[in-house]
């Protein structure tokens, strides 16, 4: 598991690589929160291009970050989940509150 960060137009982009499960969720959550607070980002894009697996712990990470971004009156989006990850997002209903985009350009235009 690895998280790397980019910034575009005052939006934090968190690129998550590997697996987002009960073994890695706390570490990923903490790293993203620390980066959001460090520069007071208003918007967050979770880039799942390199995410290979996610379980219900990942859903918790998404919802928790969504709540934090909502407190800042910002927007949060998910980009490019693979079919298995997208299935978890859909089954859990996350897609109803956090929009999912197939490419970064569409997500950046939404913000």
N, C-alpha and C positions, 0 to 999 in steps of 0.2 A: 504494500500500500504506500502510495506517495501522493502528496498534495502539492501542487505548485500554483503560484498566483500570477495573474496579469491584471493590468488595469487598462480600461478603455473608457474614455469619457466619464471619469469619476465612478465607474462601475467596477466592482471587484469580480474577477473571473477566477473561480476555483476549479482547477483541472484535477480531477481525482482519477488516479491510475491504480488498477488492481481490484481488490475486493472491498466492498463496504458491508461488513457484517458485524456480529457481536464482538469479534476480536479487535476490530479496527475502528468502530464507530465513535468511541469516546475520544480517541486521538484525533480523528478527522474533525469532529465537532469542535474540539478545543483549538485546533490550528486555525480553522475558519473563523471562529469567534475572535480569537486573538488578532487576526489580520483585519477583520471588520472594525474592531475597536481601536486598533493602532492608528488608522487613518480616517476613522469615522465615515466609512463608506455608507451610502444610502441604498444602493442597489447591488444585487448579487446574482451572478449567473453561475450555475453549477454545470460545468462541462463534463459530461459523462462519456465522451468519445473513447477514452481508454479504460473505462470501468468495465470489468469483466463479469462481476457478480454483485448482487445486492440482495439482502434479506430484510426482514421487518425492522431490524436495527437501523438500516439505512433509511427506511421510511421515517423513523424517529428523528434522525439527523436532519432530513429535509424539513419536516414540520417544525422542529425547533428553530432552524435557521430562518424559516418563513416567518415565524412569530417575531423573531428579533428584527427582521427587516421591516415588518409591518409597524413595529414601534417607531421606526425611523421614517415612516410614511414613504417607504421605498417599494421597489418591485423586485421580485425574485423569479427567475426563469431556470428551466432545465434545458440543456442542449444535448442532442444526439445520443440518447440511451440506446443500447443494443436491444434486440427483441425481447430477451429474457428480462432485462431490467425494466423495459417499458411495460411489460406485462405486470410486474409488481407495482409499478406506478399506477397503472390503470385499475388493477384489482383493489388496491388500497384506497382509490379515489383521490390520490394526490393530484392527478392531472386536472381535477376540478378547481383546485385553488392555486396551483403552481403551473403556469402554462409550459408546455413542452414543445420545443422547436427542433427541427431536423438539422438546422445549420446555425452557425454563429451569427451570420449576417442578419438573418431574420430576427434573432433574439436581440441583437444590438439595435435594430430598427424599432423594435417594440419598446425598448427602454427610452 
